[in-house]
Each structure stands twice: as C-alpha cells, then as structure tokens.
Amino acid sequence: MIAEAPMQEALFIPRYRPARAGDWDVQIIGMNFLPGYWSGTALVRDTPILLRGSVPWMSISPQEIESQEIGIRLARGHVLIFGLGMGWAAAAAAANPAVAAVTIVERDPDVIALHRTLDPFAQLPASARGKLRLIESDAFAYAPDRPVDLLMPDIWQPMVSDGRLDEVRCMQENVGAASIYFWGQELEIVRHAVAAERAIDDDGIAATIAEIGLPLIGSDFPGYAQKSEAAARQWMCGRWLQGPPPGW
C-alpha cells in the first residue's frame, strides 16, 4: 500500500524554494513516490532536492527524514553537526527542547552561500534560532571550543562507503563527543553484525556497537534492530544479509 509520507509532522521541516550557488542547486519536485529509509514507498508532494551539478546530494524526503530522525530525537545539550546540506537537520535539532546549542561545520563556501540565500533558520522560533552557529571549516580538522554532547556527521553522498567508520573515528579524535549518531550508521552496524555472524536483534546490535568502539546512540530507540535490518534490506539490496561479504 502506498501512503502519505510518514513522520514529517513530528520534526521541524523548513520550507524551501529554488535557489542556486556555485555548483549547488535546490529544486522542488512537484509530486513523486519515494522510499523511506526503513519504511515503504510514500507519495510525497513538493519535495526539495539539493543537487551538485546533476548529482542528487540530499532531499527533504522520507528517506532523509527517517535516516536522521533518531539522532535528532535523542539529541541533548551541545550538538555538533558536520555537513550543512540544506540545514534541515540542524534546524530540527535546534527545535528539540533538550538541545541547548547546535554548531554546524561546513567547508564548502558555496553551500554556505546557498544557505544564506534560503535562510531556513529564519523560520524557527527565536528561542531555537538562537541556539545555532555556523562555522566554515573541515570536518576532519575541526576541534570544538566547548564539550560536545552529540556529534552528528553527515558529509557523505552515498548511503554506504568504504572507510566510513575510520572517517568517523578520525572526527571523534578531534571532537571527543560523549555520543555519536552518524548518517547511515544502521547500515554500517548491520554489515558488521552480519560479518561477525550475529543475529540482527537487540543483542546482536549491542554487541556490534561495542565492537565498533564508538559511543553510538540509537540502539535503545524503539524497534531499532528491526528498523536497521529493514534499512539494510532496502538500501543494500540484501547483499550484506546473505552472509559475510567477500574480503571480510
């Protein structure tokens, strides 16, 4: 069954309009059927999409919303976000009453220029807007000037990429965050669990996170193991779930 896109009412989502800066371009797609991260296909209207040249980089779609939702819902204190994108995750985190401050680090000046043109943060209430700080810097070099309660890196275009855990570890060495939620982490957790021949259940997920050795949050989110497996089946074509992949 095809349903209206889920959960969009639960998180703050700015309104967008077409805009361009350098190679970056925001377009609005009138109506389409789009998959979620772990849910099925949904009918979505007026979907903003960010392209770099002709390559889609992100969109305000069920997939994007679900893939960030857990981190945003569990965010507390000072949140550090690597990668500005369209700014919606930062805005949604700032709208979370448990969040005191949000620092966003973005290295591409054209993305920052696009953000200033669109100014999605202006749509937030003043109390949430005042939590936000945008810094032009590199995710692999930035060292925060205050303790970080949650690090949320989202600098990648593909859902899965080789070396992602090593990249997050490199960021964490500079940041020392109390907790981490990185984009696509469920897929990484499942691929490592399968490689270790663990069940994709609460115990298997917990053991895999412990083995990864990063302070990843989310495993106590309701239905996390089932959501993680569903995301992996949808976005990894089941190949990581049929047994350890070659080379592991």
BAFI-3210 file (N, C-alpha, C; in Angstrom, 3 decimals, decimal comma, padded with zeros to 6 digits):
// residues 248
n [1|2|3|4|5|6|7|8|9|10|11|12|13|14|15|16|17|18|19|20|21|22|23|24|25|26|27|28|29|30|31|32|33|34|35|36|37|38|39|40|41|42|43|44|45|46|47|48|49|50|51|52|53|54|55|56|57|58|59|60|61|62|63|64|65|66|67|68|69|70|71|72|73|74|75|76|77|78|79|80|81|82|83|84|85|86|87|88|89|90|91|92|93|94|95|96|97|98|99|100|101|102|103|104|105|106|107|108|109|110|111|112|113|114|115|116|117|118|119|120|121|122|123|124|125|126|127|128|129|130|131|132|133|134|135|136|137|138|139|140|141|142|143|144|145|146|147|148|149|150|151|152|153|154|155|156|157|158|159|160|161|162|163|164|165|166|167|168|169|170|171|172|173|174|175|176|177|178|179|180|181|182|183|184|185|186|187|188|189|190|191|192|193|194|195|196|197|198|199|200|201|202|203|204|205|206|207|208|209|210|211|212|213|214|215|216|217|218|219|220|221|222|223|224|225|226|227|228|229|230|231|232|233|234|235|236|237|238|239|240|241|242|243|244|245|246|247|248]
n.u [000,846|000,507|001,238|000,700|003,642|005,414|005,755|006,653|005,346|006,275|008,811|010,600|010,461|011,843|010,503|011,250|012,627|013,365|016,836|020,244|023,795|027,033|028,060|025,883|022,422|019,093|016,101|012,561|010,532|007,519|005,570|005,928|006,669|008,370|010,904|011,182|013,713|013,710|011,071|008,257|007,319|006,234|003,813|004,841|004,743|005,899|008,780|011,816|015,016|018,508|021,054|024,283|025,711|024,513|024,019|022,130|022,223|021,046|017,722|014,567|012,999|011,167|013,180|015,479|014,537|013,836|016,345|017,756|016,226|016,352|018,757|018,199|015,962|017,053|018,912|020,791|021,838|024,835|025,042|026,943|027,173|028,400|028,565|026,459|024,446|021,111|020,354|018,263|018,386|019,926|018,232|015,992|017,146|017,761|015,199|014,486|013,666|015,448|017,946|020,647|022,458|023,547|026,094|027,202|029,312|030,726|032,492|032,366|032,179|030,226|027,986|027,414|026,825|024,526|022,856|022,598|021,199|018,757|018,065|016,864|016,809|015,627|012,977|012,535|011,396|012,433|013,755|014,784|016,262|018,302|020,045|021,775|024,837|027,001|029,889|032,631|034,613|036,667|035,514|037,298|039,282|038,329|038,219|036,318|035,302|034,117|032,696|031,187|028,092|026,697|027,760|027,037|027,782|027,405|028,426|028,546|027,745|026,875|024,883|026,300|029,734|033,110|035,390|034,051|033,609|036,219|036,608|034,748|035,880|038,240|037,210|036,105|038,381|039,300|037,113|035,951|033,369|030,568|028,624|027,608|025,965|025,893|025,282|023,642|024,454|023,144|023,274|025,994|026,306|024,727|026,059|028,482|027,599|026,539|028,855|030,175|028,620|026,397|023,099|020,561|019,375|018,373|020,461|022,504|022,926|023,758|026,122|027,642|027,891|029,394|031,733|032,528|033,323|032,797|030,973|028,131|024,751|021,272|020,581|018,785|016,487|013,045|012,332|014,764|016,580|014,986|014,315|016,872|017,626|015,626|016,285|018,795|018,118|016,644|018,366|020,785|020,339|020,098|022,512|024,473|023,223|023,087|025,114|028,597|030,269|032,501|035,964|035,790]
n.v [-001,190|002,236|005,115|008,380|010,382|009,435|010,741|013,362|015,433|015,332|016,378|019,467|021,025|023,033|025,350|025,413|026,984|027,291|027,735|028,791|028,331|028,559|025,342|024,200|023,469|024,023|022,426|022,004|019,256|018,392|016,182|012,849|009,316|008,091|006,207|005,326|005,371|003,123|002,504|001,855|002,774|006,131|008,634|011,761|015,256|018,261|018,171|019,273|019,224|018,850|019,434|018,735|019,932|017,672|015,709|014,233|015,243|015,484|015,344|016,590|014,233|011,115|009,146|010,649|012,000|009,890|008,713|010,483|010,960|009,552|010,389|013,138|013,092|011,996|013,826|015,929|018,662|020,140|020,006|018,908|019,268|017,925|018,955|020,862|020,817|021,145|022,281|021,375|019,295|020,449|022,564|021,125|019,818|022,022|022,798|020,915|020,698|019,691|020,276|022,463|023,956|024,251|023,532|023,955|022,662|023,388|023,007|023,973|026,934|027,660|026,134|027,288|029,867|029,327|028,474|030,868|032,365|030,989|030,847|029,065|028,870|031,133|030,587|029,334|029,467|032,213|031,372|028,846|029,458|031,005|029,146|028,277|027,986|028,621|027,463|027,849|025,335|022,333|019,028|017,060|018,370|020,125|021,282|021,423|024,257|023,908|021,427|018,569|017,115|015,515|014,251|014,615|013,516|014,146|014,001|012,674|011,506|008,960|006,290|004,234|003,755|002,766|002,680|004,411|004,199|004,516|007,151|008,457|007,840|009,311|011,938|011,913|011,750|014,369|015,663|014,364|013,608|012,987|011,280|009,744|009,988|008,965|009,603|007,051|005,056|002,763|000,990|000,444|-000,765|-003,067|-004,350|-004,988|-006,592|-008,783|-009,668|-010,622|-012,758|-012,434|-012,290|-010,097|-008,553|-007,154|-007,886|-008,634|-006,222|-004,563|-005,865|-005,535|-002,740|-002,313|-003,613|-002,025|000,268|002,988|005,704|005,185|006,147|005,165|002,490|001,863|002,957|002,637|-000,384|-000,495|-002,456|-003,847|-001,756|-001,131|-003,471|-003,472|-001,117|-001,836|-003,983|-002,602|-000,620|-001,792|-003,858|-006,390|-007,731|-007,699|-009,181|-011,796|-013,343|-013,230|-010,721|-010,884|-010,823|-010,107]
n.w [000,000|-000,757|000,991|002,461|003,100|006,031|009,401|008,978|010,241|012,805|013,152|012,926|009,835|007,465|005,007|001,554|-001,391|-004,925|-005,589|-006,189|-005,936|-006,937|-007,850|-006,715|-006,337|-005,546|-006,091|-006,591|-006,460|-007,816|-007,350|-006,249|-005,940|-003,273|-001,556|001,945|004,534|006,206|005,900|003,686|000,286|-000,297|-001,086|-002,007|-001,878|-003,412|-002,978|-001,767|-003,272|-003,205|-005,425|-006,753|-009,408|-011,647|-009,846|-007,349|-003,991|-001,478|-000,056|001,107|002,094|002,720|003,107|003,846|006,113|007,905|008,158|009,705|011,857|014,373|015,599|015,870|017,555|019,877|020,615|022,803|024,908|023,774|020,390|017,689|014,309|011,386|008,165|006,326|004,313|003,412|005,710|007,278|009,227|011,220|011,916|012,834|015,004|016,615|017,249|019,088|022,433|024,339|023,455|023,786|022,295|018,906|016,765|013,526|011,087|008,049|005,053|002,446|000,774|-001,088|-000,432|002,016|001,124|-000,379|001,660|003,105|001,288|001,159|003,862|005,932|008,708|009,656|009,833|012,184|015,619|017,711|020,040|019,383|017,096|018,122|019,152|017,202|015,384|012,747|011,166|009,007|008,087|008,109|008,431|009,227|010,487|012,353|015,665|018,526|020,556|022,931|025,158|023,565|023,339|021,531|018,501|015,130|012,224|008,770|005,951|003,596|000,291|-000,861|000,580|001,771|002,292|001,742|004,445|006,134|008,933|009,866|009,106|010,747|013,206|012,986|013,006|015,577|017,169|017,219|018,278|020,543|021,449|023,632|022,699|019,586|016,484|013,353|009,845|008,142|009,851|010,708|008,567|008,494|010,998|010,684|008,543|009,749|011,837|010,437|009,185|011,404|011,936|013,569|014,979|013,752|015,978|019,179|020,954|019,191|017,788|019,922|020,718|018,415|018,207|020,520|019,746|017,588|018,914|019,170|020,680|019,937|019,601|019,786|019,829|021,822|020,956|020,193|018,499|017,125|016,118|014,249|012,513|011,593|010,206|008,245|006,858|005,863|004,176|002,284|001,222|000,749|-000,831|000,212|000,096|002,121|003,983|003,381|004,239|005,251|003,401|000,509|001,294|003,942]
ca.u [000,000|001,227|000,644|001,355|004,938|005,239|006,593|007,106|004,745|006,914|010,061|010,553|010,971|011,687|010,027|012,345|012,303|014,518|017,966|021,495|025,061|028,097|027,585|024,781|021,134|017,900|014,923|011,368|009,879|006,102|004,950|006,653|006,650|009,737|011,049|011,766|014,977|013,304|009,664|007,981|007,162|005,226|003,516|005,402|004,494|006,757|009,996|013,043|016,160|019,769|021,908|025,592|025,660|023,328|024,025|021,361|023,038|020,097|016,377|013,696|012,195|011,059|014,476|016,352|013,954|013,991|017,758|018,283|015,244|016,749|019,748|017,544|015,094|017,860|019,894|020,774|022,969|025,517|025,085|027,870|026,789|029,347|027,851|025,277|023,400|020,014|020,167|017,044|018,708|020,339|017,034|015,171|017,831|017,592|013,809|014,365|013,854|016,565|019,191|020,996|023,221|023,865|027,182|027,277|030,594|030,618|033,733|032,153|031,583|029,029|026,878|027,093|026,162|023,178|022,108|022,281|020,145|017,498|017,846|015,806|016,779|014,744|011,630|012,461|011,148|013,663|014,443|015,538|017,199|019,448|020,944|022,526|026,082|027,550|031,329|033,272|035,800|036,692|035,093|038,422|040,250|037,689|038,244|035,322|035,745|033,356|032,349|030,134|027,278|026,346|028,338|026,222|028,413|026,626|029,216|028,683|026,651|026,265|024,426|027,348|031,019|034,228|036,170|033,251|033,871|037,523|036,426|034,085|036,881|039,135|036,486|035,944|039,661|039,370|035,916|035,753|031,947|030,034|027,853|027,691|024,981|026,318|024,333|023,814|025,137|022,443|023,794|027,319|026,148|024,226|027,078|029,466|026,963|026,472|030,226|030,520|027,639|025,484|021,710|020,196|018,411|018,891|021,756|023,493|023,227|024,530|027,468|028,347|028,254|030,501|032,917|032,937|034,118|032,411|029,797|026,975|023,450|020,171|020,219|017,640|015,320|012,075|012,393|015,980|017,131|014,122|014,496|018,206|017,589|014,786|017,064|019,831|017,498|016,154|019,406|021,965|019,864|020,204|023,773|025,180|022,434|023,102|026,332|029,709|030,667|033,881|037,026|035,641]
ca.v [000,000|003,497|006,043|009,675|010,286|009,399|011,369|014,704|016,352|015,192|017,133|020,753|020,975|024,352|025,454|025,754|027,490|027,103|028,646|028,259|028,955|027,736|024,085|023,674|023,897|023,485|022,358|021,477|018,215|018,567|015,001|011,640|008,220|007,982|005,243|005,744|004,729|001,770|002,299|001,630|003,912|007,106|009,723|012,987|016,437|019,448|017,718|019,996|018,369|019,562|018,796|019,291|019,635|016,839|014,612|014,498|015,147|015,182|015,851|016,522|013,094|010,130|008,503|011,572|012,281|008,714|008,403|011,439|011,167|009,015|011,297|014,391|012,854|011,677|014,883|016,639|019,533|020,752|019,115|019,314|018,656|018,078|018,947|021,716|020,403|022,113|022,872|020,943|018,511|021,413|023,274|020,203|019,617|023,241|022,833|019,949|021,436|019,158|020,755|023,811|024,664|023,468|024,060|023,301|022,864|023,170|023,501|024,499|028,275|027,760|025,602|028,324|030,952|028,858|028,501|032,255|032,802|030,355|031,229|028,251|029,044|032,256|030,071|028,816|030,434|032,892|030,579|027,792|030,100|031,491|028,050|027,832|028,646|028,026|027,700|027,325|024,563|020,966|018,063|016,247|019,227|020,998|020,948|022,299|025,140|023,553|019,999|018,162|016,015|014,631|014,523|014,079|013,740|013,829|014,643|011,722|011,435|007,616|005,781|003,375|003,980|002,110|003,528|005,407|004,133|005,133|008,593|008,921|007,764|010,447|013,111|011,783|012,048|015,823|016,183|013,769|013,736|011,994|010,324|009,936|009,394|009,390|009,274|005,716|004,165|001,477|000,112|000,004|-001,696|-004,345|-005,049|-005,547|-007,690|-009,928|-010,170|-011,360|-013,831|-012,170|-012,040|-008,681|-008,331|-006,195|-008,341|-008,568|-004,813|-004,058|-006,440|-004,942|-001,374|-002,422|-003,988|-000,861|001,055|004,388|005,897|005,348|006,091|004,720|001,079|001,742|003,553|001,543|-001,087|-000,115|-003,590|-004,103|-000,645|-001,254|-004,545|-003,029|-000,156|-002,561|-004,733|-001,678|000,207|-002,591|-004,929|-007,668|-008,439|-007,856|-010,010|-013,167|-013,954|-012,292|-010,375|-011,252|-009,990|-009,873]
ca.w [000,000|-000,800|001,949|002,571|003,772|007,482|010,416|008,690|011,193|014,108|013,183|012,241|008,469|006,838|003,629|000,635|-002,720|-005,818|-005,392|-006,729|-005,564|-007,491|-008,446|-005,911|-006,867|-004,891|-006,935|-005,935|-007,247|-007,514|-006,737|-006,620|-004,995|-002,776|-000,462|003,202|004,915|006,596|005,583|002,278|-000,619|000,108|-002,002|-001,432|-002,701|-003,259|-002,307|-002,093|-003,515|-003,383|-006,420|-007,082|-010,834|-011,903|-008,871|-006,128|-002,783|-000,407|-000,289|002,276|001,669|003,792|003,354|004,568|007,427|008,758|008,396|010,679|012,919|015,672|016,168|016,244|018,710|021,057|020,822|024,077|025,173|022,631|019,225|016,632|013,042|010,286|006,898|006,424|003,400|003,313|007,019|007,977|010,420|012,240|012,352|013,620|016,285|017,407|017,717|020,178|023,682|025,115|022,853|024,246|021,265|017,712|015,946|012,219|010,405|006,607|004,439|001,099|000,865|-001,926|000,359|002,995|000,386|-000,697|002,911|003,454|000,370|001,549|005,262|006,557|010,155|009,974|010,052|013,544|016,702|018,134|021,060|018,703|016,173|018,877|019,503|016,032|014,997|011,524|011,062|007,801|008,458|007,603|009,442|009,683|011,156|013,329|017,086|019,154|021,627|024,126|025,119|022,629|023,857|020,418|017,186|014,040|010,916|007,561|004,893|002,508|-000,681|-000,881|001,860|002,317|001,638|002,415|005,321|006,853|010,364|010,107|008,991|011,960|014,276|012,799|013,515|017,027|017,816|017,415|018,930|021,863|021,798|024,560|021,918|018,133|015,574|012,016|008,791|007,588|010,788|010,795|007,521|008,939|012,116|010,167|007,745|010,675|012,557|009,533|009,009|012,617|012,033|014,670|014,639|013,726|017,046|020,154|021,473|018,120|017,546|021,064|020,655|017,276|018,591|021,471|018,981|016,804|019,842|019,174|021,549|019,070|020,251|018,940|019,989|022,722|020,308|019,954|017,225|016,400|015,370|013,101|011,591|010,985|009,215|007,125|006,079|005,134|003,082|001,264|000,611|000,439|-001,724|000,890|-000,127|003,382|004,879|002,887|004,740|005,199|002,056|000,176|001,825|005,377]
c.u [000,882|000,496|001,325|002,635|004,780|006,143|007,023|006,525|005,519|008,185|009,869|011,184|010,760|011,043|011,190|011,778|013,519|015,586|019,221|022,677|026,180|027,542|026,331|023,460|020,025|016,740|013,766|010,683|008,402|005,452|005,708|006,397|008,087|009,802|011,542|013,107|014,714|011,831|009,486|007,824|006,020|005,020|003,938|005,183|005,516|008,023|011,188|014,203|017,380|020,642|023,250|025,844|024,373|023,173|023,195|022,221|022,180|018,740|015,610|012,622|012,055|012,389|015,375|015,835|014,160|015,449|018,415|017,418|015,734|017,757|019,120|016,688|015,893|018,865|019,674|021,967|023,517|025,659|026,017|027,527|027,864|028,586|026,547|024,137|022,367|019,652|019,005|017,359|019,141|019,143|016,165|015,810|017,655|016,182|013,548|014,625|015,033|017,923|019,427|021,692|023,505|024,960|027,231|028,600|030,421|031,852|033,515|031,492|030,341|027,807|026,441|026,370|024,726|022,291|021,699|021,211|018,789|017,073|016,742|015,710|015,869|013,321|011,439|011,993|012,474|014,449|015,283|016,596|018,468|020,427|021,977|023,764|026,661|029,002|031,836|034,579|035,652|036,365|036,252|039,480|039,646|037,801|037,304|035,923|034,969|033,000|031,156|029,394|026,905|027,016|027,480|026,902|027,496|027,299|029,265|027,497|026,059|025,861|025,483|028,634|032,114|034,971|035,375|033,509|035,212|037,429|035,747|035,050|037,852|038,477|036,431|037,246|039,808|038,249|035,755|034,321|031,520|029,232|027,920|026,479|025,346|025,365|024,651|024,404|024,445|022,967|025,176|027,208|025,696|025,306|028,139|028,869|026,908|027,855|030,676|029,554|026,756|024,069|021,466|019,035|019,063|020,275|022,843|023,904|024,094|025,958|028,286|028,769|029,424|031,808|033,434|033,724|033,886|031,157|028,525|025,691|022,411|019,709|019,049|016,403|014,343|012,189|013,673|016,539|016,305|014,247|015,828|018,227|016,762|015,536|018,128|019,254|017,081|017,289|020,677|021,587|020,023|021,570|024,578|024,455|022,396|024,312|027,456|030,123|032,108|034,870|036,909|036,110]
c.v [001,241|004,497|007,388|009,524|010,362|010,381|012,790|015,708|016,382|016,018|018,465|020,618|022,339|024,247|025,931|026,286|027,250|028,166|027,978|029,041|028,047|026,518|023,542|024,297|023,237|023,560|021,776|020,497|018,182|017,405|013,768|010,574|007,954|006,977|005,914|005,066|003,296|001,481|002,135|002,922|004,810|008,120|011,032|014,128|017,521|019,121|018,577|019,012|019,231|018,769|019,512|018,939|018,873|015,719|014,989|014,277|014,845|015,738|015,802|015,497|012,116|009,457|009,390|011,818|011,095|008,439|009,374|011,513|010,709|009,940|012,588|014,200|012,621|012,769|015,595|017,592|020,207|019,728|019,714|018,546|018,952|017,914|019,721|021,217|021,506|022,705|022,337|020,152|019,424|022,163|022,384|019,926|020,831|023,350|021,831|020,675|020,953|019,628|022,196|024,626|023,708|024,203|023,265|023,670|022,469|023,766|024,199|025,878|028,435|027,197|026,629|029,482|030,568|028,906|029,930|032,830|032,263|030,730|030,411|028,457|030,201|031,799|029,477|029,889|031,021|032,070|029,464|028,389|030,566|030,409|027,764|028,679|027,903|028,452|027,101|026,648|023,159|019,995|017,263|017,067|020,011|020,427|021,912|023,118|024,923|022,081|019,727|016,966|015,019|015,127|013,838|014,391|013,308|014,539|013,806|011,800|010,034|007,165|004,938|003,692|003,294|003,124|004,515|005,379|004,753|006,655|009,162|008,870|008,938|011,731|013,082|012,056|013,532|016,346|015,660|013,863|012,646|010,926|010,715|009,303|009,871|008,856|007,917|004,721|002,808|000,490|-000,420|-001,015|-003,061|-005,066|-005,662|-006,691|-008,947|-010,527|-010,995|-012,506|-013,684|-012,003|-010,532|-008,482|-007,407|-006,600|-008,238|-007,145|-004,259|-004,582|-005,812|-003,512|-001,390|-002,747|-002,816|000,112|002,549|004,558|006,165|005,243|005,562|003,316|000,881|002,445|002,430|000,945|-000,873|-001,268|-003,865|-002,994|-000,759|-002,337|-004,137|-002,037|-000,862|-003,347|-003,805|-000,998|-000,551|-003,828|-006,306|-008,324|-008,627|-008,816|-011,466|-013,936|-012,965|-011,991|-010,751|-010,280|-009,707|-011,100]
c.w [000,000|000,089|001,861|003,389|005,291|008,211|010,098|009,686|012,508|014,237|012,466|010,858|007,826|005,461|002,756|-000,677|-003,615|-005,570|-005,925|-006,167|-006,048|-008,196|-007,770|-006,331|-006,063|-005,870|-006,136|-006,887|-006,851|-006,807|-007,199|-005,566|-004,567|-001,631|000,805|003,417|005,345|006,295|004,074|001,492|-000,156|-001,006|-001,346|-002,406|-002,386|-002,474|-002,717|-002,256|-003,792|-004,356|-006,492|-008,537|-011,106|-010,888|-007,654|-004,893|-001,563|-000,797|001,022|001,945|002,834|004,123|004,199|005,979|008,365|009,088|009,364|011,942|014,284|016,343|016,655|017,488|019,992|021,397|022,157|024,125|023,935|021,516|018,185|015,372|012,008|008,972|007,020|005,560|003,230|004,663|007,831|009,237|011,554|012,790|013,235|014,975|017,187|017,965|018,844|021,505|024,516|024,601|023,278|023,169|020,123|016,944|014,655|011,569|008,944|005,936|003,101|001,184|-000,001|-001,206|001,391|002,320|000,026|000,546|003,277|002,529|000,799|002,972|005,931|008,061|010,571|010,258|011,449|014,520|017,185|019,147|020,452|017,787|016,893|019,284|018,417|015,776|013,802|011,363|009,763|008,200|007,893|008,726|010,011|010,423|012,313|014,741|017,806|020,287|022,919|024,039|024,211|023,212|022,770|019,145|016,137|012,703|009,781|006,391|003,626|001,559|-000,764|000,511|002,561|001,567|002,439|003,284|006,147|008,355|010,705|010,020|010,233|013,142|014,198|013,319|015,036|017,767|018,115|018,299|020,358|022,354|022,776|023,835|020,445|017,476|014,173|010,960|008,181|008,563|010,901|009,762|007,904|010,065|011,599|009,382|008,649|011,496|011,701|009,323|010,210|012,883|013,269|014,137|014,625|014,699|018,066|020,653|020,409|017,798|018,663|021,031|019,530|017,577|019,568|020,741|018,145|017,666|019,806|020,033|020,748|019,877|019,263|019,239|020,933|022,181|019,968|018,552|016,441|015,558|014,117|012,058|010,860|009,912|008,005|006,246|005,251|003,965|001,947|000,500|000,283|-000,345|-001,107|000,822|001,160|004,312|004,435|003,396|004,620|003,753|001,776|000,773|003,310|006,149]
res [m|i|a|e|a|p|m|q|e|a|l|f|i|p|r|y|r|p|a|r|a|g|d|w|d|v|q|i|i|g|m|n|f|l|p|g|y|w|s|g|t|a|l|v|r|d|t|p|i|l|l|r|g|s|v|p|w|m|s|i|s|p|q|e|i|e|s|q|e|i|g|i|r|l|a|r|g|h|v|l|i|f|g|l|g|m|g|w|a|a|a|a|a|a|a|n|p|a|v|a|a|v|t|i|v|e|r|d|p|d|v|i|a|l|h|r|t|l|d|p|f|a|q|l|p|a|s|a|r|g|k|l|r|l|i|e|s|d|a|f|a|y|a|p|d|r|p|v|d|l|l|m|p|d|i|w|q|p|m|v|s|d|g|r|l|d|e|v|r|c|m|q|e|n|v|g|a|a|s|i|y|f|w|g|q|e|l|e|i|v|r|h|a|v|a|a|e|r|a|i|d|d|d|g|i|a|a|t|i|a|e|i|g|l|p|l|i|g|s|d|f|p|g|y|a|q|k|s|e|a|a|a|r|q|w|m|c|g|r|w|l|q|g|p|p|p|g|w]
***
